[in-house]
Amino acid sequence: MYLPSATESAVEKENTTNKEVHRKNKEKQKQDNCMATVDQKVTIDCPWSIYSTIIALTFCIPFNAKHSLLSAGKRKYVQVCVQNLSELCFQLSDNSLKNCADCTDLQLVPLNPESQQVIYSKQSIFFVWELKWTKELPLSLQCLFSVSFCPATSEEQSLTLKPFTYEFQVENFFTLYHVKTEIFPPLGAEYCKTGSLCSLEVSITRLVDLSEVDRDEALTESD
């Protein structure tokens, strides 16, 4: 998002002192919004002038996204985490995850509420899709996540903003390990009770052999 600063008169723009004031106003604007920012410069050339005009633009990044692949038995899920980086509250809607490879044997089933969600300042919201396939999983999955957003305040909801998008690729769908945990009550007791010492049993079973890349990164037996 680009948040324009206050306009200045032509006389002020010619004054170097007011240019310093303009710079301080932009710095104050960054502090007020507390968003991650990207600074860009645009050069405007006019055919009837020998001088170029340089305009500084500050784009604010309202969100940060990251993904993860989850497994539960033979079921697999793709999770996308969206974090609000700003001090503003936004209303999210129309979230979607598309497979750019157009694989007909693979479906992404959304497990998210269809209603609009409000994401508050510094809050994270998770979106989950279940992977369902008929034949075999592809070697890689090229995904494009998209969600529409607008300021949650009623006076700013009329702003027209492009959806936030996040593109990522998922590889190595194989589940390497199966982890199972179970808590047992003390000997002679039927149930686990508060204050009693219980045992935790963790079982880790390797399902497939490690690939060459994973084998290089895996810990040695001594570790």
Backbone hydrogen bonds in HBPLUS format (Angstrom, degrees):
<---DONOR---> <-ACCEPTOR-->    atom                        ^
c    i                          cat <-CA-CA->   ^        H-A-AA   ^      H-
h    n   atom  resd res      DA  || num        DHA   H-A  angle D-A-AA Bond
n    s   type  num  typ     dist DA aas  dist angle  dist       angle   num
A0060-CYS N   A0001-MET O   2.64 MM  59  5.19 159.5  1.68 172.0 166.5     1
A0013-LYS N   A0009-SER O   3.17 MM   4  6.48 151.8  2.26 147.6 155.1     2
A0014-GLU N   A0011-VAL O   3.21 MM   3  5.36 134.9  2.42  98.0 109.7     3
A0015-ASN N   A0012-GLU O   3.09 MM   3  5.19 149.4  2.18 102.4 111.8     4
A0019-LYS N   A0015-ASN O   3.19 MM   4  6.51 136.4  2.39 139.9 152.1     5
A0020-GLU N   A0016-THR O   3.25 MM   4  6.59 144.7  2.39 141.0 148.2     6
A0020-GLU N   A0017-THR O   3.13 MM   3  5.29 126.1  2.44  97.3 110.2     7
A0021-VAL N   A0017-THR O   3.21 MM   4  6.63 146.8  2.32 138.1 147.4     8
A0022-HIS N   A0018-ASN O   2.85 MM   4  6.10 150.1  1.94 142.4 150.5     9
A0023-ARG N   A0019-LYS O   2.95 MM   4  6.25 150.6  2.04 142.4 149.9    10
A0024-LYS N   A0020-GLU O   3.01 MM   4  6.30 156.5  2.07 146.0 152.0    11
A0025-ASN N   A0021-VAL O   2.90 MM   4  6.16 148.8  2.00 145.6 154.6    12
A0026-LYS N   A0022-HIS O   3.06 MM   4  6.35 151.3  2.15 145.1 151.9    13
A0027-GLU N   A0023-ARG O   3.01 MM   4  6.34 153.8  2.09 146.4 153.7    14
A0028-LYS N   A0024-LYS O   2.88 MM   4  6.11 154.7  1.94 146.1 153.2    15
A0029-GLN N   A0025-ASN O   2.86 MM   4  6.07 145.5  1.98 140.5 150.5    16
A0030-LYS N   A0026-LYS O   3.00 MM   4  6.30 150.4  2.08 145.2 152.1    17
A0031-GLN N   A0027-GLU O   3.09 MM   4  6.40 156.1  2.15 145.4 151.4    18
A0032-ASP N   A0028-LYS O   2.90 MM   4  6.15 152.1  1.98 146.6 154.5    19
A0033-ASN N   A0029-GLN O   3.05 MM   4  6.25 158.3  2.10 149.7 154.3    20
A0034-CYS N   A0030-LYS O   2.81 MM   4  5.78 150.1  1.90 147.1 156.1    21
A0087-GLU N   A0033-ASN O   3.32 MM  54  5.91 147.5  2.44 156.8 157.1    22
A0061-ILE N   A0036-ALA O   2.61 MM  25  5.22 178.2  1.61 172.6 172.6    23
A0038-VAL N   A0059-PHE O   2.76 MM  21  5.16 150.2  1.85 150.8 160.6    24
A0059-PHE N   A0038-VAL O   2.87 MM  21  5.16 169.4  1.88 156.4 152.7    25
A0040-GLN N   A0057-LEU O   2.81 MM  17  5.18 170.4  1.82 160.3 162.6    26
A0057-LEU N   A0040-GLN O   2.76 MM  17  5.18 176.3  1.76 159.7 160.9    27
A0042-VAL N   A0055-ILE O   2.85 MM  13  5.17 165.5  1.87 151.5 156.2    28
A0055-ILE N   A0042-VAL O   2.82 MM  13  5.17 169.0  1.83 154.1 157.6    29
A0044-ILE N   A0053-THR O   2.73 MM   9  5.06 166.7  1.75 151.8 156.5    30
A0053-THR N   A0044-ILE O   2.96 MM   9  5.06 172.2  1.96 149.0 150.0    31
A0049-SER N   A0046-CYS O   3.23 MM   3  5.40 163.3  2.25 114.5 115.0    32
A0085-LEU N   A0062-PRO O   2.84 MM  23  5.41 162.6  1.87 148.0 151.9    33
A0064-ASN N   A0083-GLN O   2.98 MM  19  5.16 144.2  2.11 140.1 150.3    34
A0083-GLN N   A0064-ASN O   2.80 MM  19  5.16 167.1  1.82 158.4 162.8    35
A0066-LYS N   A0081-CYS O   3.07 MM  15  5.36 145.1  2.20 142.2 152.3    36
A0081-CYS N   A0066-LYS O   2.78 MM  15  5.36 171.2  1.79 168.1 170.8    37
A0068-SER N   A0079-GLN O   2.90 MM  11  5.27 140.3  2.06 147.9 155.3    38
A0079-GLN N   A0068-SER O   2.90 MM  11  5.27 177.2  1.90 163.8 164.5    39
A0070-LEU N   A0077-TYR O   2.76 MM   7  4.94 166.3  1.78 148.6 152.6    40
A0077-TYR N   A0070-LEU O   2.79 MM   7  4.94 159.4  1.83 145.4 147.3    41
A0072-ALA N   A0075-ARG O   2.86 MM   3  5.23 163.5  1.89 154.6 156.8    42
A0075-ARG N   A0072-ALA O   3.12 MM   3  5.23 160.9  2.16 123.5 123.7    43
A0131-LEU N   A0076-LYS O   2.87 MM  55  5.51 171.2  1.88 144.6 147.7    44
A0078-VAL N   A0129-TRP O   2.79 MM  51  5.26 159.3  1.84 155.2 162.2    45
A0129-TRP N   A0078-VAL O   2.92 MM  51  5.26 153.5  1.99 147.9 156.6    46
A0080-VAL N   A0127-PHE O   2.80 MM  47  5.17 162.8  1.83 153.5 159.5    47
A0127-PHE N   A0080-VAL O   2.84 MM  47  5.17 158.0  1.89 149.9 157.4    48
A0082-VAL N   A0125-ILE O   2.89 MM  43  5.33 173.1  1.89 160.1 161.7    49
A0125-ILE N   A0082-VAL O   2.86 MM  43  5.33 158.3  1.91 150.7 156.4    50
A0084-ASN N   A0123-GLN O   2.90 MM  39  5.55 168.9  1.91 162.4 164.8    51
A0122-LYS N   A0084-ASN O   3.08 MM  38  4.97 127.3  2.37 126.7 137.6    52
A0152-ALA N   A0089-CYS O   2.81 MM  63  5.41 168.2  1.82 138.5 135.5    53
A0090-PHE N   A0119-ILE O   3.09 MM  29  5.44 162.4  2.12 153.1 153.8    54
A0119-ILE N   A0090-PHE O   2.86 MM  29  5.44 159.4  1.91 156.0 162.7    55
A0091-GLN N   A0150-CYS O   2.75 MM  59  5.40 163.5  1.77 164.3 169.8    56
A0150-CYS N   A0091-GLN O   3.19 MM  59  5.40 134.0  2.41 130.7 143.6    57
A0092-LEU N   A0117-GLN O   2.61 MM  25  5.11 164.3  1.63 169.3 168.6    58
A0117-GLN N   A0092-LEU O   2.97 MM  25  5.11 158.7  2.01 141.1 148.0    59
A0093-SER N   A0148-SER O   2.95 MM  55  5.22 147.9  2.06 143.6 145.9    60
A0148-SER N   A0093-SER O   2.87 MM  55  5.22 148.4  1.97 171.8 169.5    61
A0096-SER N   A0146-SER O   2.86 MM  50  5.35 145.8  1.98 156.7 162.8    62
A0146-SER N   A0096-SER O   2.97 MM  50  5.35 159.1  2.02 152.5 154.4    63
A0098-LYS N   A0144-LEU O   3.05 MM  46  5.26 165.2  2.07 136.8 140.4    64
A0144-LEU N   A0098-LYS O   2.98 MM  46  5.26 144.7  2.10 144.6 153.6    65
A0102-ASP N   A0099-ASN O   3.26 MM   3  5.79 166.2  2.28 114.6 118.8    66
A0100-CYS N   A0142-GLN O   2.81 MM  42  5.48 155.1  1.87 155.9 161.9    67
A0106-LEU N   A0103-CYS O   3.36 MM   3  5.67 165.0  2.38 108.7 112.9    68
A0134-THR N   A0105-ASP O   3.10 MM  29  5.43 141.9  2.25 140.9 151.8    69
A0107-GLN N   A0132-LYS O   2.72 MM  25  5.09 153.5  1.79 153.8 162.4    70
A0132-LYS N   A0107-GLN O   2.98 MM  25  5.09 159.6  2.03 148.1 151.1    71
A0109-VAL N   A0130-GLU O   2.94 MM  21  5.06 165.3  1.96 152.8 150.8    72
A0130-GLU N   A0109-VAL O   2.85 MM  21  5.06 160.7  1.88 146.1 145.3    73
A0111-LEU N   A0128-VAL O   3.01 MM  17  5.65 157.7  2.06 164.0 157.1    74
A0123-GLN N   A0120-TYR O   3.09 MM   3  5.35 158.0  2.14 132.0 130.0    75
A0141-LEU N   A0170-VAL O   2.74 MM  29  5.01 151.0  1.83 149.0 157.9    76
A0170-VAL N   A0141-LEU O   2.81 MM  29  5.01 160.9  1.85 143.6 149.8    77
A0143-CYS N   A0168-PHE O   2.84 MM  25  5.45 162.5  1.87 166.6 171.8    78
A0168-PHE N   A0143-CYS O   3.07 MM  25  5.45 160.1  2.11 141.7 147.7    79
A0145-PHE N   A0166-TYR O   2.83 MM  21  5.03 173.9  1.83 151.6 149.9    80
A0166-TYR N   A0145-PHE O   2.84 MM  21  5.03 148.6  1.94 143.4 147.4    81
A0147-VAL N   A0164-PHE O   2.96 MM  17  5.40 148.6  2.06 148.9 158.8    82
A0164-PHE N   A0147-VAL O   2.84 MM  17  5.40 147.4  1.95 166.1 155.9    83
A0156-GLU N   A0153-THR O   3.13 MM   3  5.64 154.2  2.20 113.0 120.6    84
A0159-LEU N   A0156-GLU O   3.25 MM   3  5.86 170.2  2.26 116.8 119.6    85
A0207-LEU N   A0176-LEU O   2.76 MM  31  5.33 161.9  1.79 137.4 143.7    86
A0178-HIS N   A0205-THR O   2.75 MM  27  5.08 153.1  1.82 145.9 155.4    87
A0205-THR N   A0178-HIS O   2.93 MM  27  5.08 162.6  1.96 142.5 148.2    88
A0180-LYS N   A0203-SER O   2.89 MM  23  5.12 156.6  1.94 150.0 157.0    89
A0203-SER N   A0180-LYS O   2.77 MM  23  5.12 170.1  1.78 160.9 164.2    90
A0182-GLU N   A0201-GLU O   2.96 MM  19  5.30 143.2  2.10 145.5 155.7    91
A0201-GLU N   A0182-GLU O   2.83 MM  19  5.30 176.6  1.83 162.7 163.9    92
A0184-PHE N   A0199-SER O   2.88 MM  15  5.36 163.8  1.90 157.2 162.6    93
A0199-SER N   A0184-PHE O   3.20 MM  15  5.36 150.4  2.29 147.0 152.2    94
A0189-ALA N   A0186-PRO O   3.03 MM   3  5.50 162.6  2.06 134.6 136.5    95
A0196-SER N   A0193-LYS O   3.19 MM   3  5.66 164.1  2.22 129.6 132.3    96
A0215-ARG N   A0211-SER O   2.73 MM   4  5.84 151.1  1.82 150.5 159.7    97
A0216-ASP N   A0212-GLU O   3.10 MM   4  6.27 147.9  2.21 139.9 146.8    98
A0217-GLU N   A0213-VAL O   3.18 MM   4  6.49 147.4  2.29 143.6 152.5    99
A0218-ALA N   A0214-ASP O   2.82 MM   4  5.81 124.4  2.13 143.4 157.7   100
A0223-ASP N   A0220-THR O   3.00 MM   3  5.33 136.7  2.19 105.3 117.2   101
